[in-house]
């Protein structure tokens, strides 16, 4: 079981302003600055972000068809999530595809388990907008290019991103783009590099490289 001390010391009021980040391999190991940025952002909102010790969720194994191994990894991580969830602090994940694994792939692999609730960032913040102090509108517009898995399996949560930005005083526009070309581990494989780049040029490249979108994506 996970150490209980950090959670036992929290009052009910503190728990309401606390959230636990469930790490994933992609962001923690390849985009750590984004993880650090998220934690700083949550603190600036007056929240108390905590970080769960890294535990693989098996997504890559599932993608490549190692279903038996995936189930073993899923069961192990599921038990850790349930132990931490029992302390009453919400669990959130950063990468959409990895986070949605806990409710989609885990549900199929562990049909008899009562799975822990791991929300996308915007799901939790969108349901707790009162934790965000109202801001004077700055009339600045930002643009969101949603993850493919997020756009197809949790499309409704994208509206919550707009509500969050509005509460902070900004406008958020959802851009209609296709696959970025990475498609999970596909774009990381040498044999797929050229095809991955080709897919990227079909929609994402024009938006990303548009000078007018600098610092707005």
FENHU-V646556 format. One record per run of one state. SS is the DSSP state (H for helix, E for strand, L for the rest). FROM is the first residue (numbers start at 1). LEN is the number of residues. If there is no record, write none. Layout:
<<SS FROM LEN> <SS FROM LEN>>
This chain:
<<L 1 4> <H 5 4> <L 9 3> <H 12 5> <L 17 1> <E 18 5> <L 23 2> <H 25 6> <L 31 1> <H 32 13> <L 45 3> <E 48 5> <L 53 6> <H 59 5> <L 64 3> <H 67 19> <L 86 4> <E 90 4> <L 94 2> <H 96 5> <L 101 4> <H 105 5> <L 110 8> <E 118 3> <H 121 6> <L 127 2> <H 129 3> <L 132 9> <E 141 4> <L 145 3> <H 148 6> <L 154 3> <H 157 11> <L 168 3> <E 171 4> <L 175 11> <H 186 3> <L 189 1> <H 190 13> <L 203 1> <H 204 5> <L 209 2> <H 211 3> <L 214 4>>
